Structures are given as C-alpha cells and as structure tokens.
C-alpha cells in the first residue's frame, strides 16, 4: 500500500515586497495576507431563451490586505510609501508587488501596486493589528503546489 504524501507549510517562507521594500516580519497572528480580485475574469449573460454568452472582463485589478502588528517595522515603510504618493506627483508611491510562497511554487506579481488605504488604528491593553490595503492594477498569479 502506498504511503500518503505529506506536505509542510511555514508562514516564514511567504515573501512579500512592495516597490522594492521587503515586508519580512511583524505579521499579525492568523491571516496575514489576503489577495482579492475585484471582478470575475468572465461574466455570463443569459438571453430570454436561456442561451448564454460569456464575456471576458479583462479586469485583473485586485485588493491586497497585509495584516501587521502595530509594532512592525513594515508599518513605517508602508507609511513612507503612502506619504510619498500623497505628496509627490506622478505616482511616486507606485511600485511592483511580489508575493512568493517558497514552500512551493506559488507566485503573485503586479507591476503597479500602491497603498490605497492606510490602517484604521485601534489601541487596546495589548498590541493590536494594522491592516494595510493595497490596490493592484493587474495581478498575475501562479497558484502552485507544494
């Protein structure tokens, strides 16, 4: 009888960089990265008789949420990129986004990404998380295996 395969995952092997800056620690407990396409790749339109037509949207924009602890060094990096984007013209805060899961072959890449929304900070008796929202113009993905 064949022995079932066993895979191993480590969150330390997920690398994130924005505009050449590595976001390499200080992640919140639990979910620390979310990638969400804004629209489906295809839409289905049905006629009166039930015949369907599939339309390609060509919209590969996405929201990316990075969950950091309030003491993470990456908060300062993301703040600086966001402030540059707000205060200097011509999209100086726009850069590439690269997410690589070194546990296997998964890669997400965007040539144009920027901080769309800084965190809404909360304060508590203990440290809390900061959720940064990035906007991506066109997200390429290779959801691989381990």
Rosetta silent file (secondary structure, phi, psi, omega in degrees, C-alpha in Angstrom):
SEQUENCE: XXXXXXXXXXXXXXXXXXXXXXXXXXXXXXXXXXXXXXXXXXXXXXXXXXXXXXXXXXXXXXXXXXXXXXXXXXXXXXXXXXXXXXXXXXXXXXXXXXXXXXXXXXXXXXXXXXXXXXXXXXXXXXXXXXXXXXXXXXXXXXXXXX
SCORE:     score description
SCORE:     0.000 S_00000001
   1 L     0.000  130.467 -178.310    0.000    0.000    0.000 S_00000001
   2 L   -68.797  144.738  177.926    1.476    3.407   -0.963 S_00000001
   3 L   -81.051  129.284  179.798    2.365    5.811    1.796 S_00000001
   4 L   -63.113  145.298  178.068    0.337    9.059    1.583 S_00000001
   5 L   -69.475  150.495  174.952    2.326   12.164    0.764 S_00000001
   6 L  -126.834  132.270  179.722    2.922   14.718    3.471 S_00000001
   7 L  -111.089  159.422  177.807    3.432   18.413    2.777 S_00000001
   8 L  -132.274  139.117  179.905    4.779   21.107    5.068 S_00000001
   9 L  -124.685  140.615  173.664    3.909   24.797    5.212 S_00000001
  10 L  -137.390  124.841  179.115    5.674   27.608    7.040 S_00000001
  11 H   -62.409  -22.155  177.573    4.416   31.198    7.042 S_00000001
  12 H   -67.121  -14.713 -179.022    8.072   32.278    7.305 S_00000001
  13 H   -94.130    5.406  176.749    8.512   31.119    3.707 S_00000001
  14 E   -96.796  114.174 -177.842    5.983   33.626    2.303 S_00000001
  15 E  -103.788  133.699  179.757    7.904   36.647    0.992 S_00000001
  16 E  -126.615  132.744  172.218    6.191   39.973    0.270 S_00000001
  17 E  -139.204  145.180  177.681    7.768   43.050   -1.304 S_00000001
  18 E  -132.076  125.112  178.273    6.294   46.358   -2.456 S_00000001
  19 L    53.934   35.409  178.043    8.237   48.871   -4.543 S_00000001
  20 L    85.018   -3.317  179.055   11.454   47.005   -3.766 S_00000001
  21 E   -99.276  126.859  179.957   10.923   47.055    0.010 S_00000001
  22 E   -79.544  133.306  173.220   10.677   43.695    1.732 S_00000001
  23 E  -106.156   92.047 -165.955    7.865   43.214    4.229 S_00000001
  24 L  -117.777   29.593  176.429    9.557   40.443    6.111 S_00000001
  25 L   166.778  176.792  179.878    8.077   40.241    9.559 S_00000001
  26 L    79.386   20.444 -178.089    5.776   41.659   12.161 S_00000001
  27 E   -71.868  146.910  176.782    2.748   39.868   10.760 S_00000001
  28 L   -68.295  158.490  176.168   -0.407   39.634   12.841 S_00000001
  29 L   -69.046  142.546 -178.829   -1.483   36.311   14.275 S_00000001
  30 L    87.375 -143.202 -179.787   -3.810   34.377   11.982 S_00000001
  31 L   -62.494  128.071  178.594   -4.426   35.639    8.465 S_00000001
  32 L  -120.862   -8.145  178.706   -1.594   37.990    7.465 S_00000001
  33 E  -148.857  131.729  176.142   -2.145   38.342    3.711 S_00000001
  34 E  -129.956  136.372  174.813   -5.289   38.499    1.575 S_00000001
  35 E  -125.334  126.093 -174.813   -5.491   38.850   -2.208 S_00000001
  36 E  -137.208  113.695  175.034   -8.897   39.528   -3.723 S_00000001
  37 E   -64.980  143.842 -176.017   -9.657   40.099   -7.391 S_00000001
  38 L   -79.001  -27.740 -179.161  -12.136   42.936   -7.875 S_00000001
  39 L  -144.190  151.831  175.225  -14.163   41.278  -10.633 S_00000001
  40 L   -62.876  152.617  179.025  -14.589   37.800  -12.060 S_00000001
  41 L   -66.857  -27.761 -179.429  -12.497   37.034  -15.139 S_00000001
  42 E  -136.475  148.427  174.151  -15.679   36.184  -17.053 S_00000001
  43 E  -120.797  146.545  178.637  -19.336   37.217  -16.836 S_00000001
  44 E  -110.868  126.361  175.457  -22.294   35.211  -18.103 S_00000001
  45 E  -114.536  127.448 -178.175  -25.240   36.978  -19.738 S_00000001
  46 E  -104.971  138.458  175.119  -28.364   34.926  -20.369 S_00000001
  47 L   -86.200  174.540 -179.180  -30.946   35.653  -23.040 S_00000001
  48 L   -57.707  -37.041 -178.725  -34.703   35.223  -22.730 S_00000001
  49 L   -84.474    2.196  177.947  -34.499   31.726  -24.200 S_00000001
  50 L    93.909   -7.370  177.703  -31.754   30.717  -21.752 S_00000001
  51 L   -66.469  139.771 -177.621  -28.896   30.890  -24.224 S_00000001
  52 E  -112.976  149.104  173.376  -25.772   32.208  -22.555 S_00000001
  53 E  -126.996  129.317  179.134  -22.898   34.357  -23.722 S_00000001
  54 E   -96.309  130.321  179.808  -19.652   34.508  -21.796 S_00000001
  55 E  -118.194  130.481  176.122  -17.833   37.845  -21.783 S_00000001
  56 E   -77.872  133.389 -178.167  -14.208   38.309  -20.754 S_00000001
  57 L   -86.699  -29.043 -175.561  -13.812   41.252  -18.389 S_00000001
  58 L    61.704   10.294  178.639  -10.027   41.802  -18.838 S_00000001
  59 L   -98.767  107.032  178.840  -10.100   43.359  -15.360 S_00000001
  60 L  -111.288   23.813  177.023   -7.403   41.750  -13.223 S_00000001
  61 L   -67.919  154.043 -176.281   -7.320   44.502  -10.603 S_00000001
  62 E  -150.223  154.624  168.688   -7.117   43.308   -7.025 S_00000001
  63 E  -100.986  139.159  176.994   -7.119   44.422   -3.422 S_00000001
  64 E  -124.833  128.061  178.050   -4.320   43.137   -1.225 S_00000001
  65 E  -115.606  127.110  178.324   -4.567   43.345    2.549 S_00000001
  66 E  -112.689  122.440 -178.318   -1.472   42.959    4.707 S_00000001
  67 E   -99.002  113.329 -179.712   -2.099   42.362    8.419 S_00000001
  68 E  -118.165  156.438  169.432    0.754   43.633   10.599 S_00000001
  69 E   -76.389  153.548 -175.259    1.223   44.071   14.331 S_00000001
  70 L   -63.360  -21.702  179.254    1.304   47.714   15.397 S_00000001
  71 L   -92.304    4.322 -176.401    4.996   47.434   16.315 S_00000001
  72 L   -69.712  136.873  177.386    6.088   46.002   12.942 S_00000001
  73 L   -60.118  -29.705 -178.423    8.859   47.886   11.129 S_00000001
  74 H   -63.515  -22.537  176.240    6.945   47.448    7.869 S_00000001
  75 H   -59.484  -40.593  179.487    4.334   49.958    9.115 S_00000001
  76 H   -67.022  -38.798  178.781    6.932   52.721    8.751 S_00000001
  77 H   -64.721  -47.902 -179.371    7.850   51.556    5.235 S_00000001
  78 H   -65.849  -36.620  175.982    4.220   51.448    4.090 S_00000001
  79 H   -62.486  -45.601 -179.898    3.539   54.831    5.719 S_00000001
  80 H   -61.327  -44.052  178.237    6.517   56.373    3.881 S_00000001
  81 H   -62.368  -41.807  179.896    5.366   54.951    0.523 S_00000001
  82 H   -66.184  -43.155  179.300    1.838   56.226    1.122 S_00000001
  83 H   -64.329  -40.996  175.593    3.036   59.696    2.156 S_00000001
  84 H   -58.515  -44.561 -178.967    5.272   59.913   -0.915 S_00000001
  85 H   -63.708  -36.868 -179.982    2.319   59.002   -3.098 S_00000001
  86 H   -73.893  -34.046 -169.519    0.148   61.674   -1.452 S_00000001
  87 H  -103.017  -12.071 -179.276    2.747   64.439   -1.505 S_00000001
  88 L  -123.146  137.183 -177.617    4.663   63.931   -4.758 S_00000001
  89 L   -76.724  168.989  174.534    3.082   63.919   -8.191 S_00000001
  90 L    71.592   30.984  171.176    3.303   61.263  -10.890 S_00000001
  91 L    64.470   43.067 -178.347    2.709   58.172   -8.769 S_00000001
  92 L   -65.844  -20.001  178.644    5.951   58.069   -6.860 S_00000001
  93 L   -89.733    4.470  179.811    4.346   55.617   -4.412 S_00000001
  94 L   -90.872  131.212  178.162    3.517   53.122   -7.157 S_00000001
  95 E  -154.886  179.382 -178.737    5.767   50.090   -7.444 S_00000001
  96 E   -77.684  151.225  174.246    5.752   46.399   -8.128 S_00000001
  97 E  -116.329  132.038  179.042    4.239   43.880   -5.750 S_00000001
  98 E  -134.041  121.962  175.016    5.776   40.440   -5.450 S_00000001
  99 E  -121.223  120.294 -179.479    4.422   37.648   -3.264 S_00000001
 100 E  -126.406  124.039  175.850    6.356   34.390   -3.371 S_00000001
 101 E   -97.018  100.425 -175.424    5.463   31.325   -1.343 S_00000001
 102 L   -75.303   -1.996  172.779    8.778   29.484   -1.099 S_00000001
 103 L   -67.049  -24.364 -177.197    7.017   26.470    0.403 S_00000001
 104 L  -153.262 -128.061 -174.656    6.141   25.564   -3.169 S_00000001
 105 L  -123.069   14.671 -177.777    5.666   27.308   -6.500 S_00000001
 106 E   -76.094  130.822  178.511    3.001   29.951   -5.779 S_00000001
 107 E  -140.744  136.123  170.833    3.777   33.459   -7.073 S_00000001
 108 E  -122.759  136.717 -177.584    1.661   36.625   -7.325 S_00000001
 109 E  -145.175  140.483  173.770    3.041   39.625   -9.192 S_00000001
 110 E  -140.935  134.944  178.992    1.860   43.094  -10.175 S_00000001
 111 E   -74.540  -32.739 -177.177    3.844   45.760  -11.950 S_00000001
 112 E  -124.398  110.991  177.736    1.712   48.578  -10.485 S_00000001
 113 E  -141.215  151.442 -179.622    0.641   48.492   -6.845 S_00000001
 114 E  -156.063  162.199  175.942    0.189   51.207   -4.228 S_00000001
 115 E   -73.616  114.948  179.546   -1.169   51.827   -0.739 S_00000001
 116 E   -88.825  -32.159 -177.116   -4.842   52.532   -1.309 S_00000001
 117 E  -152.542  124.374  175.702   -5.807   52.856    2.322 S_00000001
 118 L   -73.800  170.274 -179.115   -3.748   53.073    5.490 S_00000001
 119 L   -66.352  156.414  167.607   -4.896   51.185    8.570 S_00000001
 120 L   -97.813   95.112 -170.753   -7.668   52.368   10.839 S_00000001
 121 L   -68.264  145.981  171.260   -5.646   52.054   14.039 S_00000001
 122 L  -126.565  153.955  177.921   -7.078   50.776   17.286 S_00000001
 123 L  -125.939  143.595 -174.862   -5.456   50.784   20.700 S_00000001
 124 L  -145.034 -176.645  176.568   -6.000   48.261   23.437 S_00000001
 125 L   -64.798  -29.974  177.910   -4.407   46.954   26.614 S_00000001
 126 L  -121.620  170.578 -178.861   -2.202   44.801   24.387 S_00000001
 127 L   -59.746  143.830  179.032   -0.759   45.292   20.905 S_00000001
 128 L  -119.095  174.878 -178.857   -3.269   45.277   18.053 S_00000001
 129 E   -95.721  159.457  174.566   -3.006   44.701   14.330 S_00000001
 130 E  -122.010  126.173 -179.154   -2.790   47.182   11.474 S_00000001
 131 E  -108.221  114.904  178.065   -4.409   46.223    8.166 S_00000001
 132 E   -95.927  132.803  178.637   -2.917   47.912    5.102 S_00000001
 133 E  -108.884  121.564  176.559   -4.945   47.871    1.882 S_00000001
 134 E  -105.455  148.495  172.346   -3.054   47.913   -1.399 S_00000001
 135 E  -109.232  138.218 -179.178   -4.584   48.376   -4.851 S_00000001
 136 E  -122.716  130.322 -178.931   -3.155   46.424   -7.756 S_00000001
 137 L   -70.291  -43.233 -176.614   -3.787   47.391  -11.364 S_00000001
 138 L  -152.466  107.424 -176.338   -3.233   43.921  -12.853 S_00000001
 139 L   -96.102  122.643  173.303   -2.415   40.879  -10.715 S_00000001
 140 E   -96.201  143.052 -179.547   -0.705   37.920  -12.326 S_00000001
 141 E  -139.909  148.524  169.154   -0.855   34.652  -10.449 S_00000001
 142 E  -134.749   94.907  178.564    0.544   31.210  -10.430 S_00000001
 143 L   -81.687  102.510 -172.535   -1.178   29.257   -7.683 S_00000001
 144 L   -98.208 -164.186 -178.484    1.231   26.398   -7.412 S_00000001
 145 L  -118.671  169.944  176.894    1.703   23.287   -5.368 S_00000001
 146 L   -96.521    0.000    0.000    3.978   22.240   -2.525 S_00000001
